[in-house]
Amino acid sequence: MSVLFETSLGDIVIDLETELCPKTCENFLKLCKVYYYNLNAFFNVSKDFLAQVGDPTATGTGGESIWSLIASQGGSNAPRYFTPEFLPRLKHRQRGAVSMAVAPAVAEEHKGGCGSQFFITLGENIEYLDGKHAVFGHVVEGFETLDKLNDVFVDHDGRPLKDVRIRHVEILEDPFEDPPGLKVPDSAPTRPPDNSTRIAEDEDPLETLPEEEAEAIRRKKAAQASALTLEMVGDLPFANVRPPENVLFVCKLNPVTRDEDLELIFSRFGTIMSCQVIRDKTTGDSLQYAFIEFDKREEAEQAYFKMQNVLVDDRRIWVDFSQSVARLNNQWSNDVKMGPKRGAGRGKGGFGGRDDLEATRRYRGQTEDRAIEYGMVFDVPDSGRQRRRSRSRSPRVHDRSKERSLRSQSPRPRHRDDPRAVRERRRSRSRDHLPKDRYDRRR
């Protein structure tokens, strides 16, 4: 009598000793019939030793016999385990021996025995398991699968890092009648009975993608890193910003082409919200490219397909969708006449196209006028840039210099003294420098 196990590593065929171990084989076959082992994981794998399975919880403490399962479904009580069948002629000598795991007795109320857990030996001459666990079958096909199972990576508890599961069980022959009250489900389970957080059995962590897909993923990650860098340096309002879909970028323009000319040409495709030709910041000459914003994305797409390589003012223009997000910072335009908009910013329009955002300020006293100086390359120069540089002085130093200048402008008046008085002052000073005894002798 044989049973076919379809695992995630391959198929295993087991021959059962139905004549020598009838109760153990009946329990095993009936559990297979009710899909009890389907999607169970091998929770204990020891290299060159054994691979244990049969616990729905994958903890090593679960599982029950078929008679206990029937009783629990019917609402009655029955022993969880049954008495193991030990035979001296059935031993763990050969690789591929199938043995029922015997649970030890915990107390008088919980007697040990066999439930649903079983293991397959992965090595030979494991004789010290004889008399402790009951052998009831042998693997006859699928030794390649046992080799793969023996080489899986496990953690410190012996649990495979990648789940190895029994996908399906096929009973090739069943000589036993169904016990009373046995209910066979209509279909096999589709979800594992345990809540595993390990690598799924159908997931390959080392799988290599095709070169095109891998290159696309690398480009996407590189673009995200670049966007984050631009956000840190202040060129983007936020990293996940997207360019507008209704704005076209037109280049290769004739220097004589004006905003009104482009707006008139592109207005036949829909409503134009803005049309601006970017000009030099000092001379006001056209830089030969412009941005055209439509009211709807469909109108921009139609203009993109129709106006590509069209002759405008004796020049073949190039039309593409804009990838610039400078408009979100309210610094896109640099009209020479109007200059950049100074009303945007804190309290007036928000930042990055949103009213609830505010531009980052480095200092408390920094104003929006000061921040505009660090905008786009083609900003319009203001009058403050032409002022001469002056040394910064503190107010106290400035006041002292002012006082000194006042003193120099209005010097203290000097009066001429009498020559006799001058001579007397000099004599008194010389007497003060002489010792007292010497002054007395001179007198």
C-alpha positions as CSV (number, residue, x, y, z in Angstrom):
1,M,0.0,0.0,0.0
2,S,1.5,3.3,-1.1
3,V,1.0,7.1,-0.6
4,L,2.3,9.8,-2.9
5,F,3.4,13.1,-1.3
6,E,3.8,16.1,-3.6
7,T,6.1,18.5,-1.8
8,S,7.6,21.9,-2.9
9,L,10.9,20.1,-3.5
10,G,9.6,17.1,-5.4
11,D,7.5,13.9,-5.0
12,I,7.9,11.2,-2.4
13,V,6.3,7.7,-2.6
14,I,5.9,5.8,0.7
15,D,5.1,2.1,1.0
16,L,3.2,1.3,4.2
17,E,3.5,-1.8,6.4
18,T,-0.3,-2.3,6.7
19,E,0.0,-5.9,7.8
20,L,2.5,-5.3,10.6
21,C,1.2,-1.9,11.7
22,P,-2.5,-1.8,10.9
23,K,-3.6,0.8,13.4
24,T,-0.8,3.2,12.6
25,C,-1.3,2.8,8.9
26,E,-5.1,3.3,9.2
27,N,-4.5,6.5,11.2
28,F,-2.1,7.7,8.6
29,L,-4.2,6.9,5.6
30,K,-7.4,8.4,7.1
31,L,-5.6,11.6,7.9
32,C,-4.4,11.8,4.3
33,K,-7.9,11.2,3.1
34,V,-9.3,14.2,5.0
35,Y,-6.5,16.5,3.7
36,Y,-5.0,16.8,7.2
37,Y,-1.4,16.9,5.8
38,N,-2.1,19.2,2.9
39,L,0.0,22.4,3.1
40,N,1.8,21.2,6.3
41,A,5.3,22.5,6.6
42,F,8.5,20.5,7.6
43,F,9.2,22.2,10.9
44,N,12.2,20.2,12.0
45,V,15.0,19.3,9.6
46,S,18.3,18.0,10.8
47,K,21.0,17.3,8.3
48,D,21.8,13.6,7.9
49,F,19.3,12.8,10.6
50,L,15.5,13.4,10.0
51,A,12.8,15.7,8.6
52,Q,9.7,16.0,10.8
53,V,6.2,17.0,9.6
54,G,2.5,16.5,10.4
55,D,1.9,19.3,12.8
56,P,-0.6,21.9,11.4
57,T,0.7,24.5,13.8
58,A,4.4,23.8,12.7
59,T,5.5,24.1,16.4
60,G,6.0,20.5,17.3
61,T,3.3,20.5,19.9
62,G,0.2,20.1,17.8
63,G,-1.5,17.3,15.9
64,E,-3.9,14.5,16.9
65,S,-5.0,11.1,15.8
66,I,-7.9,10.5,13.3
67,W,-10.2,9.2,16.1
68,S,-9.5,12.4,18.2
69,L,-10.3,14.5,15.2
70,I,-13.6,12.7,14.5
71,A,-14.6,13.1,18.2
72,S,-13.8,16.8,18.2
73,Q,-15.8,17.3,15.1
74,G,-18.8,15.5,16.7
75,G,-18.6,17.3,20.0
76,S,-17.4,14.3,22.1
77,N,-14.2,13.5,23.8
78,A,-11.6,11.0,22.8
79,P,-7.9,10.4,23.6
80,R,-5.6,12.6,21.6
81,Y,-3.0,9.8,21.0
82,F,-3.1,6.1,20.5
83,T,-0.7,3.4,21.6
84,P,2.3,3.1,19.3
85,E,3.1,-0.2,17.6
86,F,6.7,-1.2,18.1
87,L,8.1,-4.1,16.2
88,P,11.6,-5.4,16.6
89,R,12.0,-6.1,12.8
90,L,11.2,-2.5,11.8
91,K,14.2,-0.4,12.6
92,H,15.8,2.9,11.5
93,R,18.6,1.4,9.6
94,Q,18.1,2.6,6.1
95,R,17.7,6.2,4.8
96,G,14.0,6.9,4.1
97,A,12.5,5.1,7.0
98,V,9.0,6.6,7.8
99,S,8.3,6.6,11.5
100,M,5.5,7.9,13.7
101,A,6.7,10.4,16.3
102,V,5.8,9.3,19.8
103,A,4.8,12.1,22.2
104,P,6.0,11.6,25.8
105,A,3.6,11.4,28.7
106,V,3.2,14.7,30.6
107,A,1.1,13.5,33.5
108,E,-1.4,10.7,34.3
109,E,-4.1,12.7,32.5
110,H,-2.0,13.2,29.3
111,K,-0.6,9.9,28.3
112,G,1.9,9.7,25.5
113,G,1.5,8.1,22.2
114,C,1.1,8.6,18.4
115,G,-0.9,11.4,16.9
116,S,-0.3,12.9,13.4
117,Q,3.4,13.8,13.5
118,F,5.8,11.6,11.6
119,F,9.4,11.9,10.3
120,I,11.5,10.6,7.5
121,T,15.1,9.6,8.2
122,L,17.8,11.4,6.2
123,G,20.7,9.2,7.3
124,E,21.5,5.5,7.8
125,N,22.0,3.4,11.0
126,I,20.1,5.6,13.4
127,E,19.5,2.7,15.6
128,Y,19.1,4.6,18.9
129,L,15.6,5.7,17.7
130,D,14.5,2.0,17.8
131,G,12.0,1.4,20.5
132,K,11.4,5.1,20.9
133,H,9.5,5.8,17.7
134,A,7.3,3.5,15.6
135,V,8.4,2.7,12.0
136,F,5.5,2.0,9.7
137,G,6.8,2.6,6.2
138,H,9.7,3.2,3.8
139,V,10.4,5.6,1.0
140,V,10.6,3.8,-2.3
141,E,10.7,6.7,-4.7
142,G,11.9,10.3,-4.4
143,F,15.3,10.0,-2.9
144,E,16.4,13.0,-4.9
145,T,13.8,15.0,-3.0
146,L,15.3,13.7,0.3
147,D,18.7,15.0,-0.9
148,K,17.2,18.4,-1.5
149,L,15.4,18.3,1.9
150,N,18.7,17.4,3.6
151,D,20.5,20.4,2.1
152,V,18.0,23.1,3.0
153,F,19.1,26.1,5.1
154,V,17.6,26.1,8.6
155,D,17.7,28.3,11.7
156,H,19.0,27.5,15.1
157,D,15.7,25.6,15.9
158,G,16.0,23.4,12.8
159,R,13.2,25.2,11.0
160,P,13.9,25.8,7.2
161,L,14.3,29.4,6.4
162,K,12.3,28.8,3.3
163,D,9.1,26.8,3.8
164,V,9.1,23.3,2.5
165,R,5.4,22.1,2.4
166,I,3.3,19.1,1.4
167,R,1.3,20.5,-1.5
168,H,-0.9,17.5,-2.1
169,V,-1.3,13.9,-0.9
170,E,-2.5,11.1,-3.2
171,I,-3.6,7.7,-1.7
172,L,-2.7,5.0,-4.2
173,E,-4.5,2.3,-2.3
174,D,-6.4,2.1,1.0
175,P,-7.4,-1.3,2.4
176,F,-9.1,0.1,5.5
177,E,-12.8,1.1,5.8
178,D,-13.6,4.5,7.0
179,P,-14.2,4.8,10.8
180,P,-17.7,5.9,11.9
181,G,-18.3,9.7,11.7
182,L,-15.5,10.4,9.2
183,K,-16.3,13.5,7.2
184,V,-14.2,14.1,4.0
185,P,-14.1,17.8,2.9
186,D,-15.3,18.7,-0.6
187,S,-12.0,20.2,-1.6
188,A,-8.4,20.5,-0.3
189,P,-7.4,23.6,1.7
190,T,-5.9,26.5,-0.2
191,R,-4.2,28.3,2.7
192,P,-1.5,27.0,5.0
193,P,-2.8,26.1,8.5
194,D,0.1,27.9,10.2
195,N,0.9,31.6,10.2
196,S,4.4,31.5,8.8
197,T,6.3,34.6,8.1
198,R,9.2,32.9,6.4
199,I,10.1,32.8,2.7
200,A,7.1,31.2,0.9
201,E,7.6,27.9,-0.7
202,D,6.9,29.3,-4.2
203,E,9.1,32.4,-3.7
204,D,12.7,32.5,-5.0
205,P,14.8,35.1,-3.1
206,L,17.7,34.5,-5.5
207,E,15.7,34.7,-8.7
208,T,17.3,36.8,-11.3
209,L,15.0,39.0,-13.4
210,P,15.5,39.5,-17.2
211,E,18.1,42.1,-18.0
212,E,15.5,44.6,-19.3
213,E,13.4,44.4,-16.2
214,A,16.4,44.6,-13.9
215,E,17.6,47.7,-15.8
216,A,14.2,49.3,-15.4
217,I,14.3,48.7,-11.7
218,R,17.8,50.1,-11.4
219,R,16.7,53.2,-13.3
220,K,13.7,53.7,-11.1
221,K,15.8,53.4,-8.0
222,A,18.4,55.8,-9.4
223,A,15.6,58.3,-10.3
224,Q,14.2,58.1,-6.8
225,A,17.7,58.7,-5.3
226,S,18.3,61.7,-7.6
227,A,14.9,63.2,-6.7
228,L,15.6,62.9,-3.0
229,T,19.0,64.6,-3.6
230,L,17.3,67.4,-5.5
231,E,14.8,67.8,-2.7
232,M,17.6,68.1,-0.1
233,V,19.4,70.8,-2.1
234,G,16.2,72.7,-2.7
235,D,15.7,72.2,-6.4
236,L,12.5,70.2,-5.9
237,P,9.7,71.1,-3.5
238,F,9.4,67.3,-2.6
239,A,10.9,64.1,-4.0
240,N,7.7,62.5,-5.3
241,V,6.7,65.6,-7.3
242,R,5.5,64.9,-10.8
243,P,5.7,67.2,-13.8
244,P,2.4,68.6,-15.0
245,E,0.7,66.6,-17.8
246,N,-0.9,69.6,-19.5
247,V,2.3,71.6,-20.1
248,L,4.3,71.4,-23.4
249,F,7.9,72.2,-23.9
250,V,8.7,73.9,-27.2
251,C,12.3,74.5,-28.3
252,K,14.3,75.4,-31.5
253,L,12.2,78.6,-31.8
254,N,13.2,81.6,-33.9
255,P,14.5,84.4,-31.7
256,V,11.8,86.7,-33.2
257,T,8.9,84.5,-32.1
258,R,6.9,86.1,-29.4
259,D,4.5,84.8,-26.7
260,E,1.5,86.1,-28.6
261,D,2.6,84.3,-31.8
262,L,2.9,80.9,-30.1
263,E,-0.4,81.4,-28.2
264,L,-2.2,82.2,-31.5
265,I,-0.7,79.1,-33.2
266,F,-1.4,76.6,-30.4
267,S,-4.8,78.1,-29.4
268,R,-6.6,76.0,-32.1
269,F,-6.1,72.9,-30.0
270,G,-7.8,74.2,-26.9
271,T,-7.8,76.8,-24.2
272,I,-4.3,78.0,-23.3
273,M,-3.8,79.0,-19.7
274,S,-0.3,80.5,-20.2
275,C,2.3,80.8,-22.9
276,Q,5.7,82.1,-22.1
277,V,9.0,82.3,-24.0
278,I,12.0,82.2,-21.7
279,R,14.3,85.1,-22.1
280,D,17.8,86.1,-21.0
281,K,18.0,87.8,-17.6
282,T,20.1,90.7,-18.7
283,T,19.5,91.3,-22.4
284,G,15.9,90.2,-22.6
285,D,16.6,88.2,-25.8
286,S,14.7,85.0,-26.4
287,L,16.5,81.7,-25.4
288,Q,14.5,80.0,-28.1
289,Y,12.3,77.7,-25.9
290,A,9.0,78.2,-24.3
291,F,6.3,76.5,-22.0
292,I,2.7,76.3,-23.1
293,E,0.1,75.3,-20.5
294,F,-3.3,74.0,-21.7
295,D,-6.5,73.7,-19.7
296,K,-6.8,69.9,-20.3
297,R,-4.3,67.1,-20.8
298,E,-6.1,65.8,-23.9
299,E,-5.6,69.2,-25.6
300,A,-1.8,69.1,-24.8
301,E,-1.6,65.5,-26.2
302,Q,-3.3,66.6,-29.4
303,A,-1.0,69.6,-29.8
304,Y,2.0,67.3,-29.2
305,F,1.1,65.0,-32.1
306,K,0.1,67.8,-34.5
307,M,2.8,70.4,-33.9
308,Q,5.9,68.2,-34.0
309,N,8.4,69.5,-36.5
310,V,6.1,72.2,-37.7
311,L,7.6,75.3,-39.5
312,V,7.2,78.4,-37.3
313,D,8.9,81.6,-38.4
314,D,11.2,79.7,-40.7
315,R,12.2,77.3,-37.9
316,R,11.3,73.6,-37.4
317,I,10.2,73.5,-33.8
318,W,10.4,70.6,-31.4
319,V,7.5,69.8,-29.1
320,D,7.6,67.6,-26.1
321,F,5.9,67.3,-22.7
322,S,7.5,69.4,-20.0
323,Q,9.5,67.7,-17.3
324,S,10.1,70.9,-15.4
325,V,8.6,71.3,-11.9
326,A,9.9,74.9,-11.4
327,R,6.3,76.2,-11.9
328,L,5.4,74.5,-8.7
329,N,7.8,76.8,-6.9
330,N,6.2,79.9,-8.5
331,Q,9.5,80.8,-10.2
332,W,9.0,79.4,-13.6
333,S,8.4,82.7,-15.4
334,N,11.1,85.3,-15.8
335,D,9.3,87.9,-17.8
336,V,11.7,90.8,-18.3
337,K,9.0,93.3,-17.9
338,M,7.1,91.8,-15.0
339,G,9.9,89.9,-13.2
340,P,9.3,86.9,-11.0
341,K,6.1,86.8,-9.0
342,R,6.8,88.1,-5.5
343,G,3.4,87.4,-4.0
344,A,4.0,83.6,-3.8
345,G,5.3,82.1,-0.7
346,R,4.4,82.2,3.0
347,G,0.8,83.0,3.5
348,K,0.2,83.7,-0.2
349,G,-0.2,80.6,-2.3
350,G,1.8,78.1,-0.1
351,F,4.8,76.3,-1.5
352,G,5.2,73.6,-4.2
353,G,1.7,74.3,-5.6
354,R,0.0,73.6,-2.3
355,D,-1.5,76.1,0.1
356,D,-0.7,74.1,3.2
357,L,3.1,74.0,2.6
358,E,5.7,76.6,3.4
359,A,9.2,77.1,2.0
360,T,12.0,76.2,4.3
361,R,13.8,79.2,5.8
362,R,17.4,79.0,7.1
363,Y,17.2,82.0,9.3
364,R,14.3,83.5,11.3
365,G,14.6,86.9,9.7
366,Q,14.8,85.6,6.2
367,T,12.1,87.1,3.9
368,E,10.6,86.0,0.7
369,D,12.5,88.8,-1.1
370,R,15.8,87.4,0.1
371,A,14.8,83.9,-0.9
372,I,14.1,85.0,-4.5
373,E,17.7,85.7,-5.0
374,Y,18.4,81.9,-4.9
375,G,15.8,81.0,-7.5
376,M,16.2,79.9,-11.1
377,V,19.3,80.7,-13.2
378,F,17.3,83.1,-15.4
379,D,15.8,85.3,-12.7
380,V,15.5,89.0,-13.4
381,P,18.2,91.0,-11.6
382,D,16.8,93.5,-9.1
383,S,18.2,96.9,-8.2
384,G,19.8,95.7,-5.0
385,R,22.5,93.8,-6.9
386,Q,24.1,97.0,-8.3
387,R,24.7,98.5,-5.0
388,R,28.2,98.8,-3.7
389,R,29.5,96.6,-1.0
390,S,30.1,98.2,2.4
391,R,31.7,97.0,5.5
392,S,29.3,96.0,8.2
393,R,29.8,98.0,11.4
394,S,28.1,97.6,14.8
395,P,25.9,100.6,16.0
396,R,28.3,101.2,18.9
397,V,31.4,101.6,16.6
398,H,29.4,103.8,14.3
399,D,28.5,106.1,17.2
400,R,32.1,106.4,18.3
401,S,33.4,107.3,14.9
402,K,30.7,109.9,14.7
403,E,31.7,111.4,18.1
404,R,35.3,111.4,16.9
405,S,34.4,113.3,13.8
406,L,32.4,115.8,15.8
407,R,35.4,116.3,18.1
408,S,37.7,116.9,15.2
409,Q,35.3,119.3,13.6
410,S,35.0,121.4,16.8
411,P,38.3,121.3,18.7
412,R,38.7,122.7,22.2
413,P,39.9,126.4,22.2
414,R,43.4,127.0,23.6
415,H,44.4,130.1,25.6
416,R,48.0,131.6,25.9
417,D,49.4,131.5,29.4
418,D,51.7,134.0,31.1
419,P,55.4,133.1,30.7
420,R,56.0,133.5,34.4
421,A,53.2,131.1,35.2
422,V,54.6,128.5,32.8
423,R,58.1,128.7,34.4
424,E,56.6,128.3,37.9
425,R,54.7,125.1,36.8
426,R,57.8,123.6,35.3
427,R,59.7,124.3,38.6
428,S,57.0,122.7,40.7
429,R,57.0,119.6,38.5
430,S,60.8,119.2,38.8
431,R,60.6,119.5,42.6
432,D,58.0,116.7,42.7
433,H,60.4,114.3,41.0
434,L,63.3,114.9,43.5
435,P,63.7,113.1,46.8
436,K,62.5,114.9,49.9
437,D,65.9,115.0,51.7
438,R,67.7,116.3,48.7
439,Y,65.1,119.0,48.3
440,D,65.7,120.0,51.9
441,R,69.5,120.3,51.4
442,R,69.0,122.5,48.4
443,R,67.0,124.8,50.4
